[in-house]
């Protein structure tokens, strides 16, 4: 998924406890809040992504600039950022997935990336679910994100999780995905005016 350019704040995010998730054949990974000290591990994960995975998340197949990595390691106040940590081949803890949302108004703008070797094990799905749970508990009204139209696997996961999707009317290479978290009298106002007429 693509994402993260900036956000307004105003919703305090409490520190969730670290979790242990089962993966593969008896393996375990740890899921926790992102810390500034994770910058080096985040850089290592991002540099280890395939060109396709970097393109799907950061819209570049080349090296991701330091400013983007710095932003991932310093979550915006009011948002939420999570990392998945697992031992590498030498047994050293390494970040293998990252997910976050930033808050614009009362909408959580989210994005997620999973290291190539860990894709297909449900980490992205579970991270998005955790972000959704936290955004709902924080009283946010909706979640939205941008997904490259060719990233069919992510689009399928999001639809399976209950997100709506439509092709971005201003950029045919992107799909907008969204989910309402709180039903309010004005709950439809955050959606683009032409949403329901879009194909």
C-alpha positions in Angstrom: 0.0 0.0 0.0 1.1 3.5 -0.6 0.7 6.2 2.1 1.9 8.7 4.6 2.4 12.3 3.6 1.1 14.0 6.8 -1.8 14.4 9.2 -3.5 16.5 11.7 -3.5 15.4 15.3 -5.8 15.4 18.2 -6.5 11.7 19.1 -4.1 10.4 21.7 -2.9 6.9 21.0 -2.3 4.8 24.1 0.6 2.3 24.1 -0.8 -1.2 23.3 0.9 -4.2 24.9 3.2 -6.3 22.7 1.6 -9.4 21.3 2.9 -12.8 20.2 1.4 -14.1 17.0 1.7 -17.7 15.8 3.0 -18.1 12.2 4.0 -21.0 10.0 4.9 -24.3 11.6 5.0 -23.5 15.3 6.8 -20.2 14.8 6.1 -17.0 16.7 6.5 -13.3 15.9 6.1 -10.3 18.2 3.9 -7.3 17.3 4.5 -4.0 19.1 4.3 -0.3 18.8 7.0 1.3 16.6 9.8 3.2 18.4 12.3 5.8 17.1 15.0 3.3 17.9 13.6 1.1 15.1 14.9 3.3 12.4 17.9 1.1 11.5 15.8 -2.1 11.5 13.1 -0.4 9.4 15.8 0.7 6.9 17.2 -2.8 6.7 13.7 -4.2 6.0 12.9 -1.6 3.4 16.3 -2.1 1.6 15.6 -5.8 1.6 12.3 -5.5 -0.2 12.0 -6.6 -3.8 11.6 -3.8 -6.4 7.9 -4.8 -6.7 7.2 -4.6 -3.0 9.0 -1.2 -2.7 7.0 0.1 -5.6 3.7 -1.2 -4.2 4.3 0.6 -0.9 6.5 3.6 -1.7 5.8 4.2 -5.4 9.5 3.6 -6.2 11.5 0.6 -7.1 14.7 2.3 -6.1 16.1 3.3 -2.7 13.5 4.8 -0.4 14.8 8.2 0.8 15.9 8.6 4.4 13.1 11.1 5.2 10.5 8.4 4.6 12.2 5.9 6.8 12.6 8.6 9.5 8.9 9.3 9.3 8.1 5.6 9.8 10.3 5.5 12.9 8.7 8.6 14.4 5.0 8.0 14.4 2.8 11.1 14.2 1.1 11.9 17.6 -2.5 10.8 17.5 -1.8 8.0 15.0 -0.7 4.4 15.4 2.3 2.5 14.1 3.1 -1.1 14.6 6.0 -3.4 13.7 6.3 -7.2 13.5 9.6 -8.5 14.9 11.0 -12.0 14.1 14.4 -13.6 14.4 16.5 -13.6 11.3 18.7 -16.4 10.0 21.3 -15.6 12.7 18.6 -15.4 15.5 18.8 -11.7 15.7 15.5 -9.9 16.1 14.5 -8.1 12.8 11.5 -6.1 11.7 9.6 -8.0 9.0 6.5 -5.9 8.7 5.3 -2.3 9.4 1.8 -0.8 9.5 0.6 2.6 10.5 -2.2 5.2 10.3 -2.1 8.9 10.6 -5.2 11.0 11.3 -6.7 13.5 9.0 -9.8 15.0 10.5 -11.4 12.0 12.0 -10.2 9.6 9.3 -7.3 7.1 9.8 -5.1 7.1 6.6 -3.3 3.7 6.7 -0.6 1.8 5.0 1.2 -1.5 5.5 4.3 -3.3 4.1 5.5 -6.9 4.7 8.9 -8.2 3.9 8.9 -10.5 0.8 9.9 -13.6 2.8 7.0 -13.1 5.2 4.2 -12.4 2.7 1.4 -14.9 2.5 1.3 -15.7 6.2 -1.5 -13.3 7.2 0.7 -10.6 8.7 -0.7 -7.8 6.6 -4.3 -8.9 7.3 -3.7 -9.0 11.0 -1.9 -5.7 11.1 -4.8 -4.0 9.3 -7.2 -5.6 11.7 -5.2 -4.2 14.7 -5.1 -0.7 13.1 -8.9 -0.9 12.6 -9.5 -2.0 16.2 -7.4 0.9 17.5 -8.9 3.5 15.2 -12.4 2.4 16.2 -11.5 2.5 19.9 -9.9 6.0 19.4 -13.3 7.2 18.2 -12.2 7.8 14.6 -14.9 7.9 12.0 -13.4 5.9 9.1 -10.3 4.3 7.6 -9.0 4.9 4.1 -5.9 4.1 2.0 -4.5 4.2 -1.5 -3.5 0.9 -3.2 -1.9 0.6 -6.6 -4.4 -0.9 -9.0 -2.0 -3.7 -10.0 -1.6 -4.7 -6.3 -4.4 -7.2 -6.7 -3.4 -9.3 -3.6 -3.7 -6.3 -1.3 -7.0 -5.2 -2.9 -8.4 -8.7 -2.4 -7.3 -8.8 1.3 -8.9 -5.4 2.0 -12.2 -6.4 0.3 -12.2 -9.6 2.3 -11.8 -7.5 5.5 -14.9 -5.4 4.5 -13.3 -2.4 2.8 -15.0 -0.7 -0.1 -12.8 0.1 -3.1 -13.0 2.3 -6.2 -10.6 3.5 -8.8 -9.3 6.9 -8.0 -11.0 9.3 -10.4 -7.9 11.5 -10.5 -5.3 8.7 -10.9 -6.2 5.6 -12.7 -3.2 3.8 -11.3 -4.6 3.9 -7.8 -7.6 2.4 -6.0 -9.1 4.2 -2.9 -10.1 1.8 -0.2 -12.3 2.8 2.8 -14.3 1.6 5.7 -16.7 3.5 8.0 -16.0 2.8 11.6 -18.7 4.9 13.3 -22.2 5.4 12.1 -23.2 9.0 12.5 -25.8 11.2 11.0 -23.1 12.8 8.8 -21.1 9.6 8.3 -21.3 9.7 4.6 -19.9 13.2 4.3 -16.2 12.1 4.5 -16.5 10.2 1.3 -16.0 12.0 -2.0 -19.2 13.4 -3.5 -19.0 11.1 -6.5 -18.2 7.9 -4.5 -21.5 6.1 -5.1 -21.5 6.9 -8.7 -18.0 5.5 -9.3 -17.4 2.1 -10.9 
